[in-house]
Amino acid sequence: MLLRGFGVPIADEREVATTADASDAAAELGFPVVVKLCGDAIAHKTERGLVKLRLADRAAVVAAADELLGKATAEDGDVSLLVAPMISGNRELIAGLLRDPQFGATVMLGVGGVLAEAIADVVFRPAPVTRVEAAEMVSGLATQKLLGEFRGEAAVDREQLIDVLVGLGAIAAARPDVQSIDVNPLIIRSDGSPVAVDALVEVGEPGDANGAPAEHQPPTAEQFAALFNPRGVLVTGASSHPGKFGFVSLHNILAAGYTGGVYGTNLSGEEVLGIRTVADIDALPAGEIDLVFVCTPASANPALLRACAAKGIKAAFLTSAGYGEAGEDGRRAEAELVALAAELGILLAGPNGQGVVSTSAKLCAQIVAPFPPAGRIGVASQSGNFVSSFLNYARQTGVGISRAVSAGNAAAVDVADYLGFYADDTETAVGLAYVEGITDGRSLLARFGAVAARKPLVIVKGGATEGGAAAAASHTGALAANDKVFDGACRAAGVTRAITVEEAFEAAATFATQPLPKGPNVVVLTTAGGWGVVTSDAIFRDGDLQLMALPADLEAAIDSKLPPRWSRNNPVDCAGGETRDTIPEVMEMIASHADVHAVVYLGLGIQSNQARLMAEGPFYPDFGLERIVAYHRRQDERFAEAADELSRRYDKPILTATELAVADPDNAGPAAVRASGRLCYASGNRAVTALGHLYRYAEFRRTRELV
């Protein structure tokens, strides 16, 4: 049998044609038994009542077999009876293989049985899967309690379950004609071993589901340098009207402080913002301009690119609309423009894009605001609006941007190309991208994986991929929502998948400003119990991070600094017993301990919040208020500075969280965190979410020997 040959444990069974043969097979196998009606066109037996369980003797088998054969229809094709031992176990899983049209062969594991689709606790990974990836799948199920000791039964034998998943992945490579496999249920016996008691295998014509990714030629290093570090910038269609793109883009370039040459074209040759424009590109100097920012209509652009190439321009960003988004004629014009740019050796960014930012070059060549602070996050997005969102978050948090670009229609250069450049860019520590409308998932994730192998990559995805699982006849196919398949592909590639734009930015900001944790153990340091409780809940929900029990030596050390009423547990609740130096001293005790891998600090800004109320009240600065206000503010500054310094000294992430980061960003605590270049999280749970992403990427690198 196919599955048994690849290490999938299958219950001993007999396929027979008649009632009498079923009775003999049952006696040979030993009672009780199960009898099922099988046929080439029968997919879901349970829904049609084609499964008879717990048959204790020959008479019961004969009655069941007669009934099942009587239920056969012409649409079922040739039918037979399957007789198998009655396998007992309180837990049922589902495992499978499908060939997703976007992401190719994919292995699935989930909670099984008749409620598999209702529960939909499933995980996916691209096939084939390694033992490490299979172990991650097992750990990725939400219902982990089912895998431990359960109702008097042993914990699931994870190694045997891993064997099943690895075997299914191997089938994908060895048998390209296998379209899907549905092992449901995969019963967990009382000793914890899995055994398949039913399986559906769909066979068809071999496809290209495991074919090589589509070939794609990214821009050269010289072309990317022209886009992000140009010696000079030309704005075509520069306008004196402040509402037009040609004015806004020129204004933004100049206002951001770009120090290279700035040029413009305008049919009237008028002066715009102090720049004397020319009517014809031929009038511009050769060899001094690297980037052209195009604000002219689509019809003018072919001639424009030829003229730019003659002047040595190597990169063009097109804001122009009327291309692929505008119908068949636009798609034809776009393809012609891409071919022309390739012929001329010009990087073609866009069209229909918002712009490009490079903070190290003080370049803000875009038709929207803002210009963000300099930092280490490289942004690429299929949506220009989300570029603006990420840049706005950078301004709010102080965690800055290295490069940013909206891909627009991505006619020649797509998001993965920009991320590939960021992976080798010394200015960039982490890639951050928004994607949607995926058309070649296998190729995209292969390229994303190549980036993640070098640097962290955070993705937020909008919408669902086109198509969907073709194996709709099986539970496996029905459960393969594209988003879950995409999520599994990201996990396999080491890509950090964020659910929201806010989460994506905070994950990227954490990668850019915190060291990777060397393990899962987290200690929460808090000045109030409630904050610690909800943050602990978030750590438990994460599933990978661990709220570690305080080691005895660490508890004793903390006990010397806090009053007897402190929590004596993790979270470390100071219980209002802080003196001038308590927070920095206890934080160092925690951060320096070898068993601690990360710290979440809650309560920053409390003293400065009181200081604000005092400073705004009618008694300030009298009654000693001026002095105490200054002291409170300095204390919170010290706490933030301690978190930064200790994180650097011990090479461990220390995340600081307070709602004051957004409720009162001028509070001395959050302000000091921003001054240190780090992110101050708006809540403990948001800090934990970011830390979880950090830990999983660190584990990806460790288990793939990328460290």
C-alpha positions as CSV (number, residue, x, y, z in Angstrom):
1,M,0.0,0.0,0.0
2,L,1.2,3.5,-0.8
3,L,1.0,5.0,2.6
4,R,2.5,2.0,4.4
5,G,5.5,2.1,2.0
6,F,6.3,5.6,3.2
7,G,6.1,4.9,6.9
8,V,2.5,5.9,7.6
9,P,1.2,3.3,10.1
10,I,-2.0,1.7,8.7
11,A,-4.4,-0.6,10.6
12,D,-4.4,-4.2,9.3
13,E,-7.3,-4.5,6.9
14,R,-8.9,-6.7,4.3
15,E,-10.7,-5.5,1.1
16,V,-13.4,-8.0,0.1
17,A,-16.3,-8.1,-2.3
18,T,-19.0,-10.2,-0.5
19,T,-20.7,-10.4,2.8
20,A,-19.4,-13.9,3.4
21,D,-15.8,-12.8,2.7
22,A,-16.3,-9.9,5.1
23,S,-17.4,-12.3,7.8
24,D,-14.3,-14.5,7.2
25,A,-12.0,-11.5,7.2
26,A,-13.4,-10.3,10.5
27,A,-12.8,-13.6,12.1
28,E,-9.3,-13.7,10.9
29,L,-8.5,-10.1,12.2
30,G,-10.3,-10.7,15.5
31,F,-13.4,-8.9,16.9
32,P,-14.5,-6.2,17.3
33,V,-14.1,-4.9,13.8
34,V,-15.1,-2.0,11.5
35,V,-16.7,-2.4,8.1
36,K,-16.8,0.4,5.5
37,L,-18.2,0.7,2.0
38,C,-15.5,1.8,-0.4
39,G,-15.7,3.0,-4.0
40,D,-13.7,5.1,-6.4
41,A,-16.2,8.0,-6.2
42,I,-16.9,7.8,-2.4
43,A,-15.2,10.5,-0.5
44,H,-17.0,11.1,2.8
45,K,-18.2,7.8,4.2
46,T,-19.3,9.0,7.6
47,E,-21.8,11.6,6.2
48,R,-23.6,8.8,4.2
49,G,-23.5,6.3,7.0
50,L,-21.1,4.0,5.2
51,V,-19.1,3.1,8.3
52,K,-20.2,0.5,10.8
53,L,-18.3,0.4,14.1
54,R,-17.7,-2.1,17.0
55,L,-19.0,-5.2,15.3
56,A,-18.5,-7.9,17.9
57,D,-19.3,-11.1,16.0
58,R,-19.9,-12.7,12.6
59,A,-23.7,-12.0,12.7
60,A,-23.1,-8.3,13.3
61,V,-20.6,-8.2,10.4
62,V,-23.0,-10.0,8.0
63,A,-25.8,-7.6,8.9
64,A,-23.6,-4.6,8.5
65,A,-22.1,-5.8,5.2
66,D,-25.6,-6.4,3.7
67,E,-26.8,-3.0,4.8
68,L,-23.7,-1.2,3.4
69,L,-23.9,-3.0,0.0
70,G,-27.5,-2.0,-0.1
71,K,-26.6,1.7,0.2
72,A,-24.3,1.6,-2.9
73,T,-25.5,3.8,-5.8
74,A,-24.5,3.8,-9.5
75,E,-22.6,7.0,-8.9
76,D,-20.2,5.2,-6.5
77,G,-18.7,3.1,-9.3
78,D,-17.3,-0.3,-8.4
79,V,-17.6,-0.8,-4.6
80,S,-16.1,-3.1,-2.1
81,L,-16.1,-3.8,1.6
82,L,-13.1,-2.9,3.9
83,V,-12.8,-4.8,7.1
84,A,-10.4,-3.6,9.8
85,P,-9.8,-4.0,13.5
86,M,-11.7,-1.6,15.7
87,I,-8.9,0.7,16.9
88,S,-9.6,2.5,20.2
89,G,-8.5,5.9,21.2
90,N,-10.0,9.1,22.6
91,R,-8.1,11.3,20.2
92,E,-8.3,11.7,16.5
93,L,-6.0,13.7,14.2
94,I,-6.0,14.3,10.5
95,A,-2.9,14.3,8.3
96,G,-2.7,14.9,4.6
97,L,-1.1,16.1,1.4
98,L,-2.4,18.5,-1.2
99,R,-1.1,20.3,-4.2
100,D,-1.9,23.9,-3.8
101,P,-2.1,25.9,-7.0
102,Q,0.0,28.7,-5.5
103,F,2.3,27.0,-3.1
104,G,2.7,23.5,-4.6
105,A,2.8,20.3,-2.6
106,T,1.8,20.9,1.0
107,V,1.6,18.7,4.1
108,M,-1.1,19.2,6.7
109,L,-1.7,18.2,10.3
110,G,-4.8,18.9,12.3
111,V,-7.4,17.8,14.8
112,G,-9.4,15.1,13.0
113,G,-12.5,13.1,13.0
114,V,-16.0,14.2,11.8
115,L,-15.5,17.7,13.3
116,A,-12.2,18.4,11.5
117,E,-13.6,21.1,9.3
118,A,-15.6,22.7,12.1
119,I,-12.6,22.9,14.5
120,A,-10.1,23.8,11.7
121,D,-7.1,23.5,14.0
122,V,-4.6,22.8,11.2
123,V,-1.0,23.6,10.3
124,F,0.7,23.4,6.9
125,R,4.2,23.2,5.6
126,P,5.5,23.0,2.0
127,A,6.6,19.4,1.0
128,P,8.9,17.7,1.6
129,V,9.2,18.4,5.3
130,T,12.3,17.9,7.5
131,R,12.0,16.4,10.9
132,V,12.5,19.9,12.4
133,E,9.7,21.3,10.3
134,A,7.4,18.3,11.2
135,A,8.2,18.9,14.9
136,E,7.2,22.5,14.5
137,M,3.9,21.4,12.9
138,V,3.1,19.2,15.9
139,S,4.0,22.1,18.3
140,G,1.9,24.5,16.1
141,L,-1.4,22.9,16.8
142,A,-3.5,25.1,19.2
143,T,-5.0,22.1,21.0
144,Q,-1.7,21.0,22.6
145,K,-3.6,19.4,25.5
146,L,-4.8,16.7,23.2
147,L,-1.2,15.7,22.5
148,G,-0.3,15.3,26.2
149,E,-1.6,12.7,28.7
150,F,-5.3,12.6,28.1
151,R,-8.1,10.8,29.9
152,G,-5.8,8.1,31.2
153,E,-4.0,7.7,27.9
154,A,-0.3,8.3,27.2
155,A,1.0,11.4,25.6
156,V,1.2,11.3,21.8
157,D,4.4,9.7,20.5
158,R,5.7,12.8,18.7
159,E,8.4,10.9,16.9
160,Q,6.0,8.6,15.3
161,L,3.7,11.5,14.4
162,I,6.7,13.2,12.8
163,D,7.4,10.0,10.9
164,V,3.9,10.3,9.4
165,L,4.4,13.9,8.3
166,V,7.8,13.2,6.8
167,G,6.4,10.2,5.0
168,L,3.6,12.2,3.5
169,G,6.0,14.9,2.3
170,A,8.2,12.2,0.7
171,I,5.2,10.9,-1.3
172,A,4.8,14.3,-2.9
173,A,8.3,14.1,-4.4
174,A,8.2,10.4,-5.3
175,R,4.7,10.4,-6.8
176,P,3.9,13.5,-8.7
177,D,0.6,11.9,-9.8
178,V,-0.7,11.9,-6.3
179,Q,-2.9,15.0,-6.1
180,S,-4.0,14.7,-2.5
181,I,-4.0,12.4,0.5
182,D,-6.5,12.5,3.3
183,V,-5.7,10.4,6.4
184,N,-8.7,10.9,8.6
185,P,-8.9,9.8,11.3
186,L,-5.4,9.2,12.5
187,I,-6.3,7.7,15.8
188,I,-4.0,8.0,18.8
189,R,-4.1,4.7,20.7
190,S,-3.9,4.5,24.5
191,D,-0.2,4.0,24.3
192,G,0.2,7.3,22.4
193,S,1.0,5.7,19.0
194,P,-0.8,7.0,15.9
195,V,-2.5,4.6,13.4
196,A,-4.4,5.5,10.3
197,V,-7.8,3.8,10.1
198,D,-9.1,5.6,6.9
199,A,-7.3,7.3,4.0
200,L,-8.4,8.8,0.7
201,V,-5.7,9.1,-2.0
202,E,-6.6,11.1,-5.2
203,V,-4.4,10.3,-8.2
204,G,-4.4,12.2,-11.4
205,E,-2.1,13.5,-14.1
206,P,1.3,14.7,-12.9
207,G,1.4,18.4,-12.7
208,D,4.0,21.1,-12.2
209,A,3.1,21.6,-8.5
210,N,6.8,21.0,-7.5
211,G,8.3,22.8,-10.5
212,A,11.2,25.3,-10.1
213,P,10.2,28.9,-9.3
214,A,9.7,31.1,-12.2
215,E,12.9,32.7,-13.4
216,H,13.2,36.4,-12.5
217,Q,16.1,38.8,-13.1
218,P,16.4,41.4,-10.3
219,P,18.0,44.8,-10.9
220,T,21.7,45.1,-10.6
221,A,23.5,46.6,-7.6
222,E,24.4,49.6,-9.8
223,Q,20.7,50.1,-10.6
224,F,19.6,49.9,-6.9
225,A,22.4,52.4,-6.0
226,A,20.9,54.8,-8.6
227,L,17.5,54.4,-7.0
228,F,18.4,54.7,-3.3
229,N,21.7,56.7,-3.5
230,P,21.5,58.8,-6.6
231,R,24.1,61.5,-7.4
232,G,21.3,63.6,-8.8
233,V,17.5,63.5,-9.2
234,L,15.4,64.7,-12.1
235,V,11.7,65.4,-11.7
236,T,9.9,65.3,-15.0
237,G,6.7,67.3,-15.2
238,A,7.8,69.7,-12.4
239,S,4.9,72.1,-11.7
240,S,4.5,75.5,-10.0
241,H,1.0,74.4,-8.9
242,P,1.3,73.1,-5.3
243,G,-1.5,70.6,-5.8
244,K,0.2,68.7,-8.6
245,F,2.5,65.7,-8.2
246,G,5.3,67.6,-10.1
247,F,5.3,70.2,-7.4
248,V,4.8,68.0,-4.4
249,S,7.6,65.6,-5.3
250,L,10.1,68.4,-6.0
251,H,9.1,70.1,-2.8
252,N,9.6,66.8,-0.8
253,I,13.0,66.2,-2.3
254,L,14.2,69.7,-1.4
255,A,12.5,69.9,2.0
256,A,14.1,66.6,3.2
257,G,17.5,68.1,2.6
258,Y,18.7,66.1,-0.3
259,T,22.2,67.3,-1.1
260,G,22.7,65.9,-4.6
261,G,21.8,67.7,-7.8
262,V,18.1,68.5,-8.3
263,Y,16.7,69.1,-11.8
264,G,13.3,69.5,-13.4
265,T,11.6,69.5,-16.7
266,N,8.7,71.8,-17.5
267,L,7.3,72.7,-21.0
268,S,7.5,76.3,-20.1
269,G,11.0,76.1,-18.5
270,E,9.8,78.0,-15.5
271,E,11.4,78.2,-12.1
272,V,9.9,76.0,-9.5
273,L,10.9,76.2,-5.8
274,G,14.2,77.8,-6.9
275,I,15.0,75.2,-9.4
276,R,15.3,76.4,-13.0
277,T,13.6,73.7,-15.1
278,V,14.3,72.9,-18.7
279,A,11.8,72.2,-21.5
280,D,13.9,69.3,-22.9
281,I,16.0,66.6,-21.2
282,D,18.6,67.1,-23.9
283,A,19.5,70.4,-22.1
284,L,20.5,68.6,-18.9
285,P,24.1,67.6,-18.1
286,A,25.2,64.0,-18.8
287,G,26.6,61.7,-16.2
288,E,25.3,63.7,-13.2
289,I,21.8,62.3,-12.7
290,D,21.1,58.8,-11.6
291,L,17.3,58.8,-10.8
292,V,14.4,60.3,-12.7
293,F,11.1,60.8,-10.8
294,V,8.4,60.7,-13.5
295,C,5.2,62.8,-13.1
296,T,4.4,62.9,-16.8
297,P,1.5,61.1,-18.5
298,A,1.9,57.5,-19.7
299,S,2.0,58.5,-23.3
300,A,5.1,60.6,-22.9
301,N,7.1,58.0,-21.0
302,P,8.7,55.9,-23.8
303,A,10.4,58.9,-25.3
304,L,11.3,60.2,-21.9
305,L,13.1,57.0,-20.9
306,R,15.1,57.0,-24.1
307,A,16.2,60.6,-23.4
308,C,17.1,59.7,-19.8
309,A,19.2,56.8,-20.9
310,A,21.1,59.0,-23.1
311,K,22.1,61.1,-20.1
312,G,23.3,58.1,-18.1
313,I,20.2,57.8,-15.8
314,K,20.0,54.2,-14.4
315,A,16.7,54.3,-12.4
316,A,13.2,55.6,-13.0
317,F,10.4,55.9,-10.5
318,L,7.0,56.3,-12.3
319,T,4.0,57.8,-10.5
320,S,2.2,57.7,-13.8
321,A,-1.1,55.9,-13.9
322,G,-2.9,54.4,-16.9
323,Y,-0.9,51.2,-17.2
324,G,-1.8,47.6,-16.0
325,E,-4.5,48.9,-13.6
326,A,-6.4,50.5,-16.6
327,G,-7.3,47.5,-18.7
328,E,-6.0,45.7,-21.7
329,D,-4.5,48.7,-23.5
330,G,-2.8,49.7,-20.2
331,R,-1.3,46.2,-19.8
332,R,0.0,46.3,-23.3
333,A,1.6,49.7,-22.7
334,E,3.1,48.5,-19.4
335,A,4.7,45.5,-21.0
336,E,6.2,47.6,-23.8
337,L,7.6,50.0,-21.2
338,V,9.1,47.2,-19.2
339,A,10.8,45.8,-22.3
340,L,12.1,49.3,-23.2
341,A,13.5,49.9,-19.7
342,A,15.3,46.5,-19.9
343,E,16.7,47.4,-23.3
344,L,18.0,50.7,-22.0
345,G,19.4,49.3,-18.7
346,I,17.1,51.4,-16.5
347,L,15.5,50.1,-13.3
348,L,11.8,50.7,-13.7
349,A,10.0,51.2,-10.3
350,G,6.3,51.4,-10.5
351,P,4.4,52.6,-12.5
352,N,1.5,53.9,-10.5
353,G,3.6,54.2,-7.3
354,Q,4.0,56.8,-4.6
355,G,7.7,57.1,-4.3
356,V,11.0,56.2,-2.8
357,V,12.7,57.1,0.4
358,S,16.4,56.7,1.5
359,T,17.1,58.4,4.8
360,S,20.9,58.0,4.6
361,A,20.8,60.0,1.4
362,K,18.2,62.4,2.8
363,L,16.1,61.4,-0.2
364,C,12.3,61.8,-0.1
365,A,11.3,61.4,-3.7
366,Q,7.6,60.8,-3.2
367,I,4.2,62.4,-3.8
368,V,3.1,62.0,-0.2
369,A,4.3,62.6,3.3
370,P,6.1,61.9,5.6
371,F,9.9,61.8,5.6
372,P,10.7,59.4,8.5
373,P,13.6,59.5,10.9
374,A,16.7,57.5,9.9
375,G,16.8,54.0,11.1
376,R,17.3,50.3,10.2
377,I,13.9,49.2,8.7
378,G,13.7,48.7,5.0
379,V,10.1,49.0,3.7
380,A,8.6,47.7,0.5
381,S,4.9,47.6,-0.3
382,Q,2.5,46.8,-3.0
383,S,0.3,49.5,-1.5
384,G,1.6,53.0,-1.4
385,N,-0.7,53.8,1.5
386,F,0.9,51.2,3.7
387,V,4.3,52.7,3.0
388,S,2.9,55.9,4.4
389,S,1.5,54.0,7.4
390,F,4.9,52.5,8.2
391,L,6.6,55.9,7.8
392,N,4.0,57.5,10.1
393,Y,4.7,54.8,12.7
394,A,8.4,55.5,12.5
395,R,7.7,59.1,13.2
396,Q,5.5,58.3,16.1
397,T,7.8,55.7,17.8
398,G,11.2,57.1,16.8
399,V,12.2,53.8,15.4
400,G,13.4,54.9,12.0
401,I,13.6,53.8,8.4
402,S,16.5,53.1,6.1
403,R,14.8,52.7,2.8
404,A,11.2,52.7,1.7
405,V,9.5,52.2,-1.7
406,S,6.0,51.6,-3.0
407,A,6.2,49.0,-5.8
408,G,3.0,50.3,-7.5
409,N,2.1,47.9,-10.3
410,A,5.5,46.2,-9.8
411,A,5.7,45.9,-13.6
412,A,9.5,45.2,-13.6
413,V,10.6,45.3,-10.0
414,D,8.5,43.6,-7.4
415,V,8.5,43.6,-3.6
416,A,10.7,40.6,-3.3
417,D,13.4,42.4,-5.5
418,Y,13.5,45.3,-3.0
419,L,13.6,42.9,-0.1
420,G,16.5,41.1,-1.7
421,F,18.4,44.4,-2.0
422,Y,17.7,45.1,1.7
423,A,19.1,41.7,2.7
424,D,22.5,42.8,1.6
425,D,22.1,46.5,2.4
426,T,24.4,47.7,5.3
427,E,21.9,50.4,6.1
428,T,19.1,47.9,6.7
429,A,18.6,45.4,9.6
430,V,15.2,44.1,8.8
431,G,12.8,44.0,5.8
432,L,9.2,45.0,6.2
433,A,6.6,44.4,3.5
434,Y,3.0,44.5,2.6
435,V,1.9,42.0,-0.1
436,E,-1.4,41.1,-1.8
437,G,-2.6,39.5,-5.0
438,I,0.0,36.7,-5.0
439,T,0.2,35.0,-8.4
440,D,3.2,32.7,-7.9
441,G,3.3,31.7,-4.3
442,R,6.1,29.1,-4.7
443,S,8.5,31.6,-6.4
444,L,7.6,34.4,-4.0
445,L,8.2,32.3,-0.8
446,A,11.5,30.9,-2.3
447,R,12.7,34.5,-2.7
448,F,11.4,35.5,0.7
449,G,13.2,32.6,2.2
450,A,16.4,33.6,0.6
451,V,16.0,37.0,2.3
452,A,15.1,35.6,5.7
453,A,18.2,33.4,5.7
454,R,20.2,36.6,5.8
455,K,18.1,39.0,7.7
456,P,14.7,39.1,9.5
457,L,11.8,39.7,7.2
458,V,8.3,40.8,8.4
459,I,5.3,40.4,6.1
460,V,1.8,41.5,6.4
461,K,-0.6,40.2,3.7
462,G,-3.9,41.5,2.5
463,G,-6.6,39.4,0.9
464,A,-6.4,35.8,-0.1
465,T,-4.5,34.2,-3.0
466,E,-6.4,33.4,-6.1
467,G,-7.5,29.9,-6.7
468,G,-7.4,27.7,-3.6
469,A,-6.9,24.1,-2.9
470,A,-7.9,21.9,-5.8
471,A,-8.5,18.8,-3.7
472,A,-11.9,19.9,-2.6
473,A,-13.2,16.4,-2.3
474,S,-11.1,15.7,0.7
475,H,-11.1,17.1,4.2
476,T,-7.5,18.1,3.6
477,G,-8.5,20.2,0.6
478,A,-11.5,21.7,2.4
479,L,-9.3,22.8,5.3
480,A,-6.6,24.3,3.1
481,A,-7.7,27.9,3.2
482,N,-5.1,29.8,1.3
483,D,-4.2,32.0,4.3
484,K,-3.3,28.9,6.4
485,V,-1.2,27.5,3.5
486,F,0.6,30.9,3.1
487,D,1.2,31.0,6.9
488,G,2.8,27.5,6.8
489,A,5.0,28.5,3.8
490,C,6.1,31.6,5.7
491,R,7.0,29.6,8.8
492,A,9.0,27.1,6.7
493,A,10.9,30.0,5.1
494,G,11.7,31.8,8.3
495,V,9.5,34.7,7.4
496,T,7.7,36.5,10.2
497,R,4.0,36.8,9.4
498,A,2.1,39.6,11.1
499,I,-1.6,39.8,11.2
500,T,-2.0,43.6,11.3
501,V,0.0,46.6,10.0
502,E,0.6,47.7,13.6
503,E,1.9,44.3,14.6
504,A,4.1,44.2,11.5
505,F,5.7,47.6,12.3
506,E,6.3,46.7,15.9
507,A,7.8,43.3,15.0
508,A,10.1,45.1,12.5
509,A,11.0,47.7,15.0
510,T,11.8,45.0,17.6
511,F,14.1,43.2,15.1
512,A,15.8,46.5,14.3
513,T,16.5,47.5,17.9
514,Q,16.7,44.3,20.1
515,P,19.1,41.4,20.1
516,L,17.7,38.0,19.3
517,P,16.8,35.9,22.4
518,K,18.9,32.8,23.0
519,G,16.0,30.9,24.5
520,P,12.3,31.1,25.4
521,N,12.5,32.1,29.1
522,V,10.9,35.4,29.9
523,V,10.8,37.3,33.2
524,V,8.2,40.1,33.7
525,L,9.3,43.0,35.9
526,T,6.3,45.1,37.0
527,T,5.4,47.8,39.4
528,A,1.7,46.7,39.5
529,G,0.2,43.3,39.8
530,G,-2.5,43.6,37.2
531,W,-0.2,44.5,34.4
532,G,1.9,41.5,35.2
533,V,-1.1,39.2,35.2
534,V,-2.3,40.2,31.7
535,T,1.3,40.1,30.3
536,S,1.7,36.6,31.7
537,D,-1.5,35.6,30.0
538,A,-0.1,36.9,26.7
539,I,3.1,34.8,27.2
540,F,1.0,31.7,27.8
541,R,-1.1,32.4,24.7
542,D,2.1,32.8,22.6
543,G,2.7,29.1,22.9
544,D,6.5,29.2,22.4
545,L,7.7,31.7,25.0
546,Q,7.9,30.5,28.6
547,L,7.1,32.5,31.8
548,M,10.0,30.9,33.6
549,A,9.9,29.9,37.3
550,L,12.3,32.1,39.3
551,P,15.5,30.2,40.1
552,A,16.2,30.1,43.8
553,D,19.3,32.2,43.6
554,L,17.5,34.9,41.6
555,E,14.6,35.0,44.0
556,A,17.1,35.3,46.9
557,A,18.9,38.2,45.2
558,I,15.7,40.1,44.5
559,D,14.5,39.4,48.0
560,S,17.4,41.5,49.2
561,K,16.1,44.6,47.3
562,L,12.3,44.4,47.7
563,P,10.1,44.4,50.8
564,P,8.7,41.1,52.1
565,R,5.3,41.7,50.3
566,W,6.8,41.4,46.8
567,S,5.4,38.6,44.7
568,R,8.3,36.1,45.1
569,N,7.3,34.8,41.7
570,N,7.4,35.6,38.0
571,P,6.0,38.2,37.3
572,V,8.3,40.1,39.7
573,D,5.8,42.5,41.2
574,C,7.7,45.2,43.2
575,A,4.5,45.8,45.1
576,G,5.2,49.5,45.5
577,G,8.5,48.9,47.3
578,E,10.7,50.8,44.9
579,T,13.4,53.1,46.2
580,R,15.6,55.4,44.1
581,D,17.7,52.5,42.7
582,T,15.4,49.5,43.0
583,I,14.2,49.2,39.4
584,P,17.7,49.4,37.8
585,E,19.2,47.1,40.4
586,V,16.4,44.4,40.2
587,M,16.4,44.7,36.4
588,E,20.1,44.0,36.3
589,M,19.7,41.0,38.6
590,I,17.2,39.6,36.2
591,A,19.0,40.4,33.0
592,S,22.3,39.1,34.2
593,H,21.0,35.6,35.2
594,A,22.1,32.9,32.8
595,D,18.7,31.2,32.7
596,V,16.8,34.4,31.7
597,H,16.6,35.0,28.0
598,A,14.3,38.1,27.8
599,V,12.7,40.7,30.1
600,V,9.5,42.6,29.8
601,Y,9.4,45.7,32.0
602,L,6.0,47.3,32.9
603,G,5.3,50.5,34.7
604,L,7.6,53.0,33.1
605,G,6.4,56.6,33.3
606,I,4.3,56.3,36.5
607,Q,6.4,58.9,38.4
608,S,6.5,61.2,35.4
609,N,2.7,61.0,35.1
610,Q,2.4,62.2,38.6
611,A,5.0,64.9,37.8
612,R,2.8,66.1,34.9
613,L,-0.2,66.4,37.2
614,M,1.9,68.4,39.7
615,A,3.4,70.6,37.0
616,E,0.0,71.4,35.5
617,G,-1.7,72.0,38.9
618,P,-2.2,75.4,40.6
619,F,0.5,74.9,43.2
620,Y,3.5,74.4,40.9
621,P,6.4,75.3,41.3
622,D,5.9,76.1,45.0
623,F,5.8,73.7,48.0
624,G,8.9,71.8,46.7
625,L,7.0,70.7,43.6
626,E,9.6,71.9,41.2
627,R,12.2,69.7,42.8
628,I,10.0,66.6,43.0
629,V,8.8,67.0,39.5
630,A,12.4,67.0,38.2
631,Y,13.2,64.0,40.4
632,H,10.2,62.0,39.1
633,R,11.1,62.7,35.5
634,R,14.8,61.9,36.0
635,Q,13.8,58.6,37.6
636,D,11.8,57.4,34.6
637,E,14.6,58.5,32.3
638,R,17.0,56.4,34.4
639,F,14.8,53.4,34.2
640,A,14.6,53.6,30.4
641,E,18.3,54.2,30.1
642,A,18.9,51.1,32.4
643,A,16.8,48.9,30.1
644,D,18.7,50.0,27.1
645,E,22.2,49.7,28.7
646,L,21.5,46.3,30.3
647,S,20.1,44.9,27.1
648,R,23.3,45.9,25.3
649,R,25.6,44.7,28.1
650,Y,24.0,41.3,28.5
651,D,22.9,40.9,24.8
652,K,19.3,40.1,25.8
653,P,16.1,41.7,24.7
654,I,14.5,44.0,27.3
655,L,11.2,45.3,26.2
656,T,9.5,48.3,27.9
657,A,5.8,48.7,27.8
658,T,3.4,51.4,29.0
659,E,0.1,52.8,27.7
660,L,1.8,56.2,28.1
661,A,3.7,55.5,24.9
662,V,0.6,56.6,23.1
663,A,-1.5,58.2,25.9
664,D,1.3,60.7,26.8
665,P,4.3,60.3,24.4
666,D,6.0,63.3,26.0
667,N,6.2,61.5,29.3
668,A,9.8,61.3,30.3
669,G,9.7,57.5,30.4
670,P,8.6,56.8,26.8
671,A,10.5,59.8,25.6
672,A,13.7,58.3,27.0
673,V,13.0,55.0,25.4
674,R,12.6,56.8,22.1
675,A,15.8,58.7,22.7
676,S,17.6,55.3,23.2
677,G,16.5,54.3,19.7
678,R,14.1,51.6,20.9
679,L,10.4,51.0,20.8
680,C,8.2,51.7,23.8
681,Y,5.3,49.3,23.5
682,A,1.7,50.5,24.2
683,S,0.9,47.4,26.3
684,G,2.5,44.3,27.7
685,N,0.6,42.0,25.3
686,R,2.0,44.0,22.3
687,A,5.5,43.6,23.7
688,V,5.0,39.9,24.1
689,T,3.7,39.6,20.5
690,A,6.8,41.2,19.2
691,L,9.0,39.2,21.5
692,G,7.3,36.0,20.2
693,H,8.2,36.9,16.7
694,L,11.8,37.6,17.7
695,Y,12.1,34.2,19.5
696,R,10.6,32.2,16.6
697,Y,13.0,33.8,14.1
698,A,16.0,33.1,16.5
699,E,14.8,29.4,16.7
700,F,14.5,29.3,12.9
701,R,18.1,30.4,12.5
702,R,19.3,28.0,15.3
703,T,17.5,24.9,14.0
704,R,18.6,25.6,10.4
705,E,22.2,26.3,11.5
706,L,22.1,29.9,10.2
707,V,23.5,31.4,13.4
